[in-house]
Amino acid sequence: MFPNIYVVGAQSTGKTTLVSVLESHFANPDNRIQNGVHIPVPGVVREVARGVLIQHGFTRDDIRISPERCLELQQHILAAQWQRERDSLGESGWLISDRSGVDPIIYAQHFGGKSAACQLLQCKNWQELGERMRSSVVVLCSPEAKFLKDDGVRLMPRDVQEWEDLHKAFCNVLDENGIPYLVRDGVANQDVLIGMIRMEWNSRLNANLAALDVARAPVPSLSVMPSRFAPPRTGSTPSAATTGATYPPVAVLPPVPLAGPHRGAA
């Protein structure tokens, strides 16, 4: 019922900072009431790539020097993301995630080629993760120079062009997979940014609540009219023309409007 929030984008774009601010926002009890509905504290999925690098003995240089090692690493990252999300949803019911299942697909495509990305897109883990993202609030962080810092662990872009190419790849893959997203592009004021994300989150929650109300509504009963058929004679088939039977009108229920994917700017 509660929409998840994913913060995605190329390396060093302020994702972890934004996740921390969102975590603080929803930790405040005053921010966890919406239309009389109590919102539980979300689970937070921290970036899984760092742990995977250590656990499986990879270095960031493996991504560039070997397409095979790059694909293997991204497969491990995708599997770790899937497991972390399942664990978090089991504990809290909804989550805020630093990165997502889309991120390893982008890096597999950029450094390993389209065939590597296709392998990840076809796996069962991605099918589940992608479906979840389509009903979530996804925030795409765009490159900003103030966030570009080398911590010795993360892969750093070779130049500004590669950084921007990765950002465009995120846009393309999200669009191709029907995942709506907001773009955080130059919004310096954190309060304004959180307000815009919360507005989208509230809209998703209200739509989910409305859908639940429709699903729980009793199905209108149709009155059963007595049959006017006379007992058929052996070897004959009764018809409206011969029996004078009339039929009750069919009840037509109005369609339930569905919200489609959209893009906007945050």
Backbone as CSV, one residue per row, in Angstrom:
resi,resn,N_x,N_y,N_z,CA_x,CA_y,CA_z,C_x,C_y,C_z
1,MET,0.817,-1.214,0.000,0.000,0.000,0.000,0.850,1.263,0.000
2,PHE,1.914,1.278,0.812,2.769,2.463,0.896,3.800,2.414,-0.222
3,PRO,3.894,3.473,-1.044,4.840,3.464,-2.167,6.284,3.453,-1.673
4,ASN,7.120,2.684,-2.325,8.549,2.704,-2.020,9.193,3.904,-2.691
5,ILE,10.370,4.272,-2.226,11.126,5.375,-2.827,12.510,4.850,-3.200
6,TYR,12.888,5.052,-4.453,14.214,4.670,-4.929,14.968,5.933,-5.350
7,VAL,16.206,6.052,-4.900,17.057,7.165,-5.313,18.172,6.576,-6.162
8,VAL,18.183,6.918,-7.444,19.085,6.278,-8.399,19.889,7.337,-9.143
9,GLY,20.885,6.873,-9.905,21.675,7.790,-10.713,23.125,7.349,-10.787
10,ALA,23.884,8.061,-11.599,25.306,7.767,-11.755,26.034,7.975,-10.422
11,GLN,27.274,7.497,-10.361,28.046,7.630,-9.131,28.293,9.105,-8.801
12,SER,28.361,9.386,-7.506,28.686,10.733,-7.005,27.690,11.785,-7.487
13,THR,26.404,11.498,-7.281,25.375,12.479,-7.650,24.509,12.882,-6.456
14,GLY,24.945,12.527,-5.242,24.214,12.956,-4.054,23.102,12.030,-3.607
15,LYS,23.133,10.776,-4.068,22.058,9.838,-3.729,22.003,9.527,-2.230
16,THR,23.150,9.181,-1.666,23.188,8.793,-0.253,22.788,9.961,0.637
17,THR,23.184,11.158,0.269,22.792,12.345,1.027,21.278,12.520,1.016
18,LEU,20.675,12.348,-0.147,19.227,12.498,-0.272,18.499,11.403,0.508
19,VAL,19.010,10.177,0.453,18.388,9.077,1.203,18.395,9.395,2.702
20,SER,19.487,9.951,3.195,19.578,10.298,4.619,18.549,11.351,5.001
21,VAL,18.345,12.328,4.119,17.356,13.374,4.397,15.944,12.783,4.389
22,LEU,15.657,11.906,3.429,14.344,11.254,3.384,14.118,10.375,4.609
23,GLU,15.157,9.685,5.037,15.053,8.838,6.226,14.698,9.684,7.454
24,SER,15.345,10.829,7.591,15.050,11.729,8.714,13.627,12.272,8.632
25,HIS,13.196,12.575,7.426,11.846,13.103,7.234,10.791,12.116,7.731
26,PHE,10.927,10.860,7.335,9.928,9.870,7.718,10.142,9.307,9.127
27,ALA,11.261,9.652,9.749,11.464,9.267,11.145,10.652,10.163,12.080
28,ASN,10.272,11.339,11.586,9.480,12.292,12.375,8.021,11.841,12.399
29,PRO,7.467,11.538,13.578,6.068,11.070,13.659,5.078,12.043,13.033
30,ASP,5.383,13.346,13.065,4.470,14.335,12.476,4.363,14.184,10.963
31,ASN,5.363,13.562,10.355,5.358,13.380,8.895,4.807,12.024,8.480
32,ARG,4.318,11.259,9.450,3.859,9.902,9.136,2.346,9.739,9.323
33,ILE,1.632,10.827,9.075,0.174,10.769,9.049,-0.286,11.360,7.725
34,GLN,-1.068,10.612,6.985,-1.574,11.079,5.694,-3.049,10.718,5.589
35,ASN,-3.901,11.743,5.564,-5.350,11.529,5.465,-5.858,10.563,6.536
36,GLY,-5.323,10.742,7.746,-5.756,9.907,8.852,-5.140,8.521,8.894
37,VAL,-4.255,8.218,7.924,-3.606,6.914,7.866,-2.226,7.010,8.511
38,HIS,-1.936,6.112,9.447,-0.620,6.093,10.084,0.380,5.408,9.167
39,ILE,1.507,6.070,8.918,2.546,5.549,8.029,3.668,4.947,8.874
40,PRO,3.980,3.683,8.702,5.076,3.086,9.482,6.433,3.644,9.060
41,VAL,7.403,3.518,9.938,8.770,3.933,9.602,9.284,3.025,8.484
42,PRO,9.824,3.602,7.413,10.272,2.745,6.304,11.571,2.022,6.627
43,GLY,11.771,0.886,5.977,13.087,0.270,5.996,13.985,1.033,5.035
44,VAL,15.278,1.014,5.283,16.225,1.712,4.405,17.214,0.702,3.845
45,VAL,17.277,0.607,2.531,18.237,-0.264,1.858,19.462,0.582,1.516
46,ARG,20.550,0.336,2.229,21.793,1.055,1.960,22.420,0.522,0.668
47,GLU,23.309,1.300,0.091,23.975,0.876,-1.144,24.645,-0.477,-0.940
48,VAL,24.295,-1.443,-1.794,24.800,-2.811,-1.614,26.137,-3.045,-2.315
49,ALA,26.514,-2.195,-3.253,27.694,-2.458,-4.082,28.973,-2.541,-3.251
50,ARG,29.114,-1.700,-2.246,30.339,-1.708,-1.439,30.549,-3.075,-0.775
51,GLY,29.480,-3.584,-0.172,29.584,-4.884,0.490,29.884,-6.013,-0.475
52,VAL,29.300,-5.935,-1.672,29.531,-6.969,-2.681,30.988,-6.965,-3.140
53,LEU,31.552,-5.784,-3.315,32.956,-5.688,-3.731,33.869,-6.407,-2.742
54,ILE,33.609,-6.175,-1.462,34.444,-6.787,-0.427,34.172,-8.288,-0.316
55,GLN,32.898,-8.646,-0.279,32.517,-10.046,-0.069,33.035,-10.962,-1.165
56,HIS,33.004,-10.485,-2.420,33.362,-11.345,-3.550,34.746,-11.023,-4.133
57,GLY,35.511,-10.164,-3.480,36.878,-9.912,-3.892,37.039,-9.138,-5.184
58,PHE,36.126,-8.206,-5.446,36.235,-7.358,-6.628,36.893,-6.028,-6.265
59,THR,37.422,-5.362,-7.260,37.858,-3.974,-7.126,37.116,-3.144,-8.159
60,ARG,37.113,-1.853,-7.974,36.396,-1.009,-8.928,37.016,-1.054,-10.316
61,ASP,38.318,-1.376,-10.383,38.984,-1.450,-11.687,38.502,-2.630,-12.513
62,ASP,37.952,-3.666,-11.847,37.445,-4.836,-12.577,36.346,-4.452,-13.555
63,ILE,35.626,-3.383,-13.244,34.501,-2.976,-14.082,34.988,-2.537,-15.461
64,ARG,36.163,-1.896,-15.503,36.657,-1.367,-16.776,37.523,-2.373,-17.543
65,ILE,38.294,-3.186,-16.842,39.309,-3.987,-17.537,38.781,-5.313,-18.055
66,SER,37.621,-5.788,-17.532,37.130,-7.097,-17.965,35.610,-7.092,-18.056
67,PRO,35.054,-7.193,-19.287,33.596,-7.259,-19.430,32.994,-8.439,-18.670
68,GLU,33.720,-9.561,-18.634,33.215,-10.744,-17.922,33.135,-10.479,-16.422
69,ARG,34.199,-9.892,-15.863,34.196,-9.569,-14.432,33.155,-8.503,-14.127
70,CYS,32.977,-7.582,-15.041,31.966,-6.538,-14.856,30.582,-7.162,-14.759
71,LEU,30.264,-8.071,-15.687,28.951,-8.712,-15.661,28.777,-9.533,-14.387
72,GLU,29.803,-10.276,-13.999,29.716,-11.086,-12.780,29.442,-10.207,-11.561
73,LEU,30.135,-9.081,-11.493,29.933,-8.164,-10.373,28.510,-7.622,-10.348
74,GLN,27.998,-7.205,-11.505,26.648,-6.640,-11.558,25.591,-7.693,-11.237
75,GLN,25.852,-8.951,-11.588,24.929,-10.028,-11.211,24.865,-10.182,-9.695
76,HIS,26.025,-10.100,-9.038,26.066,-10.177,-7.579,25.330,-8.987,-6.951
77,ILE,25.528,-7.813,-7.528,24.878,-6.614,-6.991,23.371,-6.704,-7.143
78,LEU,22.903,-7.176,-8.300,21.457,-7.303,-8.520,20.847,-8.300,-7.533
79,ALA,21.533,-9.420,-7.321,21.035,-10.422,-6.372,21.007,-9.876,-4.953
80,ALA,22.022,-9.093,-4.578,22.066,-8.506,-3.235,20.963,-7.478,-3.053
81,GLN,20.684,-6.689,-4.089,19.603,-5.703,-4.025,18.264,-6.405,-3.833
82,TRP,18.046,-7.476,-4.578,16.799,-8.252,-4.471,16.612,-8.772,-3.052
83,GLN,17.684,-9.324,-2.475,17.578,-9.886,-1.128,17.352,-8.802,-0.080
84,ARG,18.051,-7.690,-0.201,17.904,-6.597,0.770,16.493,-6.021,0.734
85,GLU,15.941,-5.897,-0.460,14.580,-5.366,-0.561,13.581,-6.321,0.079
86,ARG,13.725,-7.596,-0.186,12.825,-8.573,0.430,12.907,-8.525,1.950
87,ASP,14.120,-8.451,2.469,14.298,-8.395,3.921,13.660,-7.138,4.496
88,SER,13.878,-6.008,3.833,13.364,-4.735,4.328,11.846,-4.680,4.275
89,LEU,11.263,-5.175,3.193,9.807,-5.176,3.063,9.166,-6.107,4.088
90,GLY,9.839,-7.200,4.402,9.315,-8.114,5.398,9.279,-7.506,6.788
91,GLU,10.200,-6.586,7.045,10.277,-5.963,8.369,9.413,-4.708,8.484
92,SER,9.371,-3.901,7.428,8.742,-2.581,7.530,7.523,-2.385,6.633
93,GLY,7.390,-3.161,5.591,6.247,-3.006,4.698,6.504,-2.081,3.532
94,TRP,7.440,-1.153,3.692,7.836,-0.304,2.560,9.253,0.186,2.799
95,LEU,9.889,0.747,1.766,11.312,1.042,1.890,11.731,2.301,1.139
96,ILE,12.887,2.810,1.567,13.632,3.833,0.837,14.961,3.198,0.457
97,SER,15.315,3.250,-0.817,16.504,2.529,-1.274,17.538,3.459,-1.901
98,ASP,18.780,3.296,-1.453,19.929,3.980,-2.057,20.387,3.107,-3.218
99,ARG,20.042,3.486,-4.422,20.196,2.725,-5.663,19.044,1.736,-5.812
100,SER,19.133,0.900,-6.859,18.001,0.022,-7.191,18.483,-1.098,-8.102
101,GLY,17.533,-1.895,-8.583,17.879,-2.938,-9.538,18.273,-2.395,-10.902
102,VAL,17.912,-1.152,-11.189,18.273,-0.548,-12.476,19.773,-0.273,-12.552
103,ASP,20.379,0.117,-11.422,21.777,0.561,-11.435,22.744,-0.479,-11.996
104,PRO,22.723,-1.742,-11.535,23.660,-2.712,-12.125,23.412,-2.969,-13.605
105,ILE,22.167,-2.811,-14.058,21.875,-2.980,-15.483,22.559,-1.880,-16.286
106,ILE,22.528,-0.657,-15.772,23.182,0.466,-16.456,24.684,0.232,-16.577
107,TYR,25.309,-0.180,-15.475,26.764,-0.374,-15.496,27.149,-1.587,-16.330
108,ALA,26.322,-2.619,-16.316,26.592,-3.779,-17.174,26.539,-3.374,-18.641
109,GLN,25.577,-2.536,-18.989,25.424,-2.092,-20.381,26.569,-1.179,-20.799
110,HIS,26.945,-0.261,-19.903,27.961,0.738,-20.257,29.345,0.108,-20.385
111,PHE,29.671,-0.824,-19.499,31.024,-1.376,-19.490,31.111,-2.810,-20.035
112,GLY,29.970,-3.477,-20.193,29.990,-4.853,-20.683,29.241,-5.056,-21.982
113,GLY,28.509,-4.035,-22.428,27.772,-4.128,-23.676,26.309,-4.498,-23.486
114,LYS,25.524,-4.373,-24.557,24.087,-4.624,-24.494,23.751,-6.066,-24.143
115,SER,24.573,-7.014,-24.608,24.282,-8.416,-24.303,24.364,-8.669,-22.802
116,ALA,25.279,-8.005,-22.116,25.393,-8.155,-20.663,24.157,-7.598,-19.979
117,ALA,23.705,-6.436,-20.440,22.501,-5.841,-19.856,21.281,-6.720,-20.098
118,CYS,21.198,-7.325,-21.285,20.055,-8.191,-21.608,19.991,-9.390,-20.678
119,GLN,21.141,-9.926,-20.303,21.143,-11.062,-19.385,20.524,-10.684,-18.040
120,LEU,20.835,-9.481,-17.568,20.272,-9.039,-16.297,18.779,-8.733,-16.436
121,LEU,18.391,-8.146,-17.546,16.981,-7.798,-17.755,16.087,-9.037,-17.839
122,GLN,16.658,-10.167,-18.208,15.867,-11.386,-18.365,15.808,-12.241,-17.101
123,CYS,16.585,-11.887,-16.079,16.621,-12.737,-14.890,15.401,-12.478,-14.000
124,LYS,15.040,-13.470,-13.190,13.842,-13.388,-12.346,13.964,-12.294,-11.295
125,ASN,15.172,-12.083,-10.777,15.346,-11.029,-9.770,14.933,-9.674,-10.321
126,TRP,15.357,-9.386,-11.562,14.996,-8.097,-12.142,13.497,-8.009,-12.411
127,GLN,12.870,-9.091,-12.827,11.433,-9.059,-13.089,10.672,-8.595,-11.850
128,GLU,11.063,-9.094,-10.700,10.403,-8.689,-9.459,10.759,-7.250,-9.079
129,LEU,12.036,-6.906,-9.178,12.478,-5.560,-8.811,11.871,-4.505,-9.738
130,GLY,11.872,-4.788,-11.037,11.332,-3.832,-11.998,9.849,-3.587,-11.786
131,GLU,9.094,-4.652,-11.533,7.660,-4.501,-11.298,7.407,-3.650,-10.063
132,ARG,8.214,-3.822,-9.036,8.056,-3.030,-7.817,8.363,-1.553,-8.079
133,MET,9.369,-1.296,-8.894,9.748,0.091,-9.171,8.670,0.828,-9.955
134,ARG,7.922,0.122,-10.777,6.889,0.779,-11.584,5.779,1.379,-10.725
135,SER,5.595,0.875,-9.539,4.563,1.412,-8.650,5.156,2.240,-7.517
136,SER,6.414,2.655,-7.676,7.124,3.390,-6.631,7.450,4.808,-7.093
137,VAL,8.006,5.594,-6.176,8.524,6.916,-6.519,10.025,6.755,-6.767
138,VAL,10.457,7.049,-7.988,11.860,6.912,-8.361,12.427,8.307,-8.598
139,VAL,13.507,8.617,-7.893,14.152,9.928,-8.031,15.510,9.718,-8.696
140,LEU,15.687,10.310,-9.858,16.948,10.207,-10.603,17.798,11.441,-10.322
141,CYS,18.956,11.233,-9.706,19.859,12.342,-9.386,20.769,12.616,-10.580
142,SER,20.790,13.849,-11.013,21.619,14.216,-12.157,23.003,14.655,-11.688
143,PRO,24.010,14.594,-12.571,25.381,14.957,-12.189,25.490,16.415,-11.742
144,GLU,26.130,16.601,-10.606,26.432,17.936,-10.086,27.846,17.915,-9.530
145,ALA,28.663,18.883,-9.940,30.086,18.878,-9.609,30.355,18.828,-8.108
146,LYS,29.478,19.401,-7.296,29.740,19.469,-5.850,29.753,18.092,-5.192
147,PHE,29.140,17.083,-5.849,29.081,15.741,-5.265,30.225,14.844,-5.737
148,LEU,31.043,15.313,-6.675,32.064,14.463,-7.285,33.297,14.380,-6.382
149,LYS,33.365,13.307,-5.596,34.491,13.092,-4.678,34.908,11.627,-4.749
150,ASP,36.213,11.399,-4.856,36.744,10.041,-4.946,36.981,9.502,-3.532
151,ASP,36.233,8.435,-3.164,36.404,7.842,-1.836,37.277,6.591,-1.873
152,GLY,37.846,6.285,-3.044,38.728,5.142,-3.156,38.023,3.820,-3.352
153,VAL,36.693,3.811,-3.257,35.915,2.580,-3.400,35.045,2.611,-4.651
154,ARG,34.294,3.687,-4.793,33.378,3.782,-5.926,34.124,4.032,-7.226
155,LEU,33.564,3.518,-8.303,34.090,3.807,-9.628,33.845,5.272,-9.943
156,MET,34.893,5.971,-10.360,34.755,7.386,-10.687,34.683,7.562,-12.207
157,PRO,33.896,8.522,-12.678,33.849,8.779,-14.126,35.184,9.319,-14.616
158,ARG,35.553,8.909,-15.830,36.819,9.385,-16.388,36.781,10.871,-16.684
159,ASP,35.619,11.337,-17.100,35.462,12.747,-17.409,33.986,13.104,-17.323
160,VAL,33.679,14.363,-17.534,32.305,14.841,-17.440,31.422,14.171,-18.481
161,GLN,31.965,13.892,-19.659,31.177,13.273,-20.721,30.701,11.877,-20.318
162,GLU,31.593,11.088,-19.713,31.189,9.753,-19.280,30.121,9.847,-18.191
163,TRP,30.271,10.807,-17.312,29.293,11.042,-16.243,27.915,11.331,-16.839
164,GLU,27.890,12.221,-17.822,26.623,12.585,-18.463,26.062,11.432,-19.294
165,ASP,26.944,10.636,-19.905,26.481,9.482,-20.680,25.778,8.469,-19.770
166,LEU,26.307,8.255,-18.580,25.672,7.350,-17.632,24.304,7.874,-17.211
167,HIS,24.214,9.174,-17.009,22.925,9.776,-16.642,21.898,9.555,-17.759
168,LYS,22.308,9.757,-19.006,21.395,9.534,-20.125,20.992,8.062,-20.218
169,ALA,21.927,7.173,-19.906,21.611,5.739,-19.934,20.538,5.407,-18.896
170,PHE,20.586,6.043,-17.728,19.550,5.844,-16.719,18.196,6.280,-17.277
171,CYS,18.145,7.441,-17.893,16.887,7.921,-18.474,16.344,6.923,-19.493
172,ASN,17.223,6.437,-20.357,16.784,5.528,-21.426,16.252,4.212,-20.866
173,VAL,16.975,3.616,-19.931,16.560,2.310,-19.397,15.274,2.445,-18.584
174,LEU,15.143,3.503,-17.821,13.901,3.719,-17.069,12.727,3.890,-18.030
175,ASP,12.924,4.681,-19.075,11.859,4.881,-20.070,11.499,3.570,-20.769
176,GLU,12.508,2.828,-21.193,12.267,1.582,-21.933,11.538,0.539,-21.098
177,ASN,11.696,0.603,-19.778,11.059,-0.366,-18.901,9.789,0.161,-18.244
178,GLY,9.305,1.304,-18.726,8.043,1.844,-18.236,8.057,2.231,-16.775
179,ILE,9.203,2.739,-16.308,9.332,3.137,-14.899,9.290,4.665,-14.815
180,PRO,8.239,5.234,-14.224,8.166,6.691,-14.096,9.191,7.205,-13.092
181,TYR,9.670,8.427,-13.289,10.686,8.954,-12.381,10.670,10.484,-12.363
182,LEU,11.187,11.014,-11.272,11.415,12.440,-11.117,12.907,12.691,-11.301
183,VAL,13.268,13.841,-11.826,14.675,14.185,-12.008,15.040,15.299,-11.033
184,ARG,15.984,14.998,-10.157,16.494,16.046,-9.282,17.608,16.763,-10.025
185,ASP,17.276,17.932,-10.512,18.197,18.652,-11.390,18.348,20.089,-10.893
186,GLY,19.382,20.327,-10.115,19.697,21.679,-9.678,18.813,22.235,-8.583
187,VAL,18.045,21.386,-7.884,17.235,21.863,-6.763,18.133,21.898,-5.533
188,ALA,18.587,23.076,-5.152,19.561,23.202,-4.067,18.918,23.135,-2.697
189,ASN,17.700,23.647,-2.568,17.030,23.698,-1.269,16.462,22.319,-0.919
190,GLN,17.005,21.727,0.159,16.575,20.385,0.540,15.097,20.326,0.914
191,ASP,14.603,21.362,1.588,13.194,21.363,1.981,12.278,21.365,0.757
192,VAL,12.675,22.141,-0.250,11.884,22.178,-1.488,11.917,20.814,-2.165
193,LEU,13.098,20.205,-2.217,13.251,18.901,-2.855,12.423,17.833,-2.145
194,ILE,12.515,17.789,-0.818,11.749,16.800,-0.060,10.251,17.054,-0.237
195,GLY,9.860,18.328,-0.286,8.450,18.652,-0.490,7.933,18.144,-1.823
196,MET,8.741,18.246,-2.868,8.334,17.770,-4.192,8.245,16.248,-4.231
197,ILE,9.206,15.588,-3.587,9.163,14.125,-3.546,7.962,13.663,-2.724
198,ARG,7.716,14.337,-1.595,6.599,13.943,-0.741,5.260,14.158,-1.450
199,MET,5.168,15.202,-2.248,3.939,15.444,-3.002,3.645,14.278,-3.949
200,GLU,4.680,13.807,-4.636,4.504,12.655,-5.531,4.171,11.399,-4.729
201,TRP,4.831,11.234,-3.589,4.583,10.065,-2.739,3.144,10.066,-2.221
202,ASN,2.674,11.245,-1.771,1.289,11.360,-1.292,0.298,11.009,-2.396
203,SER,0.575,11.471,-3.608,-0.309,11.194,-4.735,-0.396,9.693,-4.992
204,ARG,0.750,9.017,-4.936,0.767,7.558,-5.124,-0.003,6.855,-4.008
205,LEU,0.210,7.306,-2.774,-0.479,6.686,-1.647,-1.989,6.856,-1.769
206,ASN,-2.430,8.064,-2.114,-3.867,8.306,-2.265,-4.470,7.424,-3.355
207,ALA,-3.729,7.244,-4.444,-4.214,6.374,-5.521,-4.316,4.926,-5.041
208,ASN,-3.333,4.496,-4.254,-3.366,3.131,-3.723,-4.543,2.933,-2.770
209,LEU,-4.801,3.945,-1.920,-5.917,3.851,-0.978,-7.244,3.813,-1.726
210,ALA,-7.360,4.633,-2.781,-8.591,4.644,-3.573,-8.815,3.290,-4.234
211,ALA,-7.732,2.682,-4.728,-7.846,1.369,-5.361,-8.283,0.310,-4.349
212,LEU,-7.783,0.423,-3.110,-8.196,-0.518,-2.063,-9.673,-0.367,-1.747
213,ASP,-10.159,0.887,-1.711,-11.575,1.119,-1.435,-12.447,0.471,-2.504
214,VAL,-12.005,0.600,-3.760,-12.772,0.010,-4.858,-12.771,-1.512,-4.735
215,ALA,-11.600,-2.074,-4.405,-11.490,-3.532,-4.311,-12.345,-4.090,-3.174
216,ARG,-12.502,-3.306,-2.100,-13.247,-3.778,-0.937,-14.744,-3.509,-1.040
217,ALA,-15.149,-2.696,-2.012,-16.564,-2.349,-2.134,-17.376,-3.591,-2.475
218,PRO,-18.576,-3.729,-1.871,-19.411,-4.907,-2.175,-19.874,-4.885,-3.629
219,VAL,-19.926,-6.040,-4.224,-20.394,-6.147,-5.606,-21.913,-6.031,-5.609
220,PRO,-22.478,-5.088,-6.396,-23.932,-4.939,-6.409,-24.617,-6.215,-6.874
221,SER,-25.667,-6.627,-6.156,-26.360,-7.864,-6.501,-27.408,-7.600,-7.572
222,LEU,-27.575,-8.557,-8.444,-28.578,-8.453,-9.494,-29.824,-9.210,-9.046
223,SER,-30.984,-8.586,-9.198,-32.223,-9.265,-8.809,-32.475,-10.435,-9.746
224,VAL,-32.899,-11.538,-9.168,-33.169,-12.728,-9.967,-34.652,-12.763,-10.306
225,MET,-34.948,-12.682,-11.564,-36.344,-12.694,-11.996,-36.819,-14.127,-12.184
226,PRO,-38.056,-14.424,-11.846,-38.565,-15.789,-12.031,-38.596,-16.160,-13.505
227,SER,-38.327,-17.409,-13.770,-38.314,-17.883,-15.140,-39.735,-17.950,-15.687
228,ARG,-39.867,-17.539,-16.943,-41.162,-17.634,-17.587,-41.213,-18.814,-18.553
229,PHE,-40.135,-19.621,-18.497,-40.120,-20.766,-19.396,-41.138,-21.809,-18.934
230,ALA,-41.879,-22.307,-19.869,-42.744,-23.450,-19.582,-41.906,-24.711,-19.695
231,PRO,-42.263,-25.773,-18.998,-41.501,-27.013,-19.112,-41.429,-27.443,-20.571
232,PRO,-40.203,-27.665,-21.073,-40.074,-28.027,-22.498,-40.667,-29.403,-22.783
233,ARG,-41.175,-29.517,-24.001,-41.676,-30.826,-24.454,-40.500,-31.665,-24.924
234,THR,-40.622,-32.932,-24.855,-39.542,-33.825,-25.257,-39.143,-33.541,-26.693
235,GLY,-37.814,-33.368,-26.876,-37.307,-33.158,-28.235,-37.423,-31.725,-28.703
236,SER,-37.866,-30.783,-27.852,-37.991,-29.387,-28.273,-37.060,-28.507,-27.456
237,THR,-36.701,-27.370,-28.004,-35.844,-26.402,-27.323,-36.620,-25.123,-27.124
238,PRO,-36.809,-24.665,-25.877,-37.574,-23.441,-25.633,-36.833,-22.224,-26.148
239,SER,-37.549,-21.229,-26.567,-36.949,-19.982,-27.041,-37.793,-18.827,-26.571
240,ALA,-37.195,-17.630,-26.610,-37.932,-16.441,-26.206,-39.146,-16.238,-27.081
241,ALA,-39.009,-16.622,-28.344,-40.126,-16.412,-29.263,-41.310,-17.289,-28.910
242,THR,-41.029,-18.540,-28.456,-42.115,-19.474,-28.181,-42.626,-19.392,-26.764
243,THR,-41.779,-18.902,-25.844,-42.187,-18.884,-24.441,-42.547,-17.507,-23.941
244,GLY,-42.121,-16.455,-24.667,-42.384,-15.090,-24.206,-41.486,-14.686,-23.062
245,ALA,-40.328,-15.351,-22.912,-39.440,-15.050,-21.799,-38.789,-13.692,-21.961
246,THR,-38.591,-13.021,-20.873,-37.833,-11.757,-20.864,-36.648,-11.932,-19.940
247,TYR,-35.608,-11.083,-20.120,-34.359,-11.259,-19.381,-34.034,-9.967,-18.627
248,PRO,-33.477,-10.122,-17.441,-33.115,-8.917,-16.669,-31.979,-8.176,-17.338
249,PRO,-31.928,-6.843,-17.189,-30.827,-6.073,-17.793,-29.503,-6.431,-17.137
250,VAL,-28.406,-6.315,-17.897,-27.069,-6.593,-17.379,-26.533,-5.344,-16.700
251,ALA,-26.046,-5.509,-15.477,-25.473,-4.368,-14.756,-24.078,-4.096,-15.289
252,VAL,-23.800,-2.843,-15.666,-22.491,-2.455,-16.181,-21.807,-1.591,-15.138
253,LEU,-20.651,-2.039,-14.630,-19.920,-1.287,-13.617,-18.996,-0.284,-14.298
254,PRO,-18.834,0.912,-13.735,-17.931,1.911,-14.340,-16.492,1.453,-14.254
255,PRO,-15.644,1.792,-15.258,-14.234,1.380,-15.216,-13.489,2.110,-14.117
256,VAL,-12.458,1.465,-13.563,-11.612,2.088,-12.542,-10.458,2.771,-13.247
257,PRO,-10.260,4.089,-13.083,-9.156,4.776,-13.760,-7.812,4.308,-13.222
258,LEU,-6.849,4.120,-14.103,-5.506,3.714,-13.706,-4.533,4.821,-14.039
259,ALA,-3.558,5.057,-13.139,-2.552,6.087,-13.371,-1.437,5.506,-14.216
260,GLY,-1.095,6.154,-15.306,-0.051,5.661,-16.183,1.296,6.267,-15.848
261,PRO,2.375,5.708,-16.436,3.709,6.251,-16.186,3.794,7.695,-16.622
262,HIS,4.572,8.447,-15.926,4.776,9.837,-16.298,6.179,10.235,-15.936
263,ARG,6.612,11.309,-16.485,7.902,11.874,-16.132,7.708,13.304,-15.716
264,GLY,8.544,13.705,-14.797,8.485,15.092,-14.366,9.852,15.544,-13.944
265,ALA,9.945,16.730,-13.423,11.220,17.258,-12.952,11.082,17.627,-11.500
266,ALA,12.053,17.223,-10.722,12.076,17.594,-9.308,13.278,18.449,-9.042
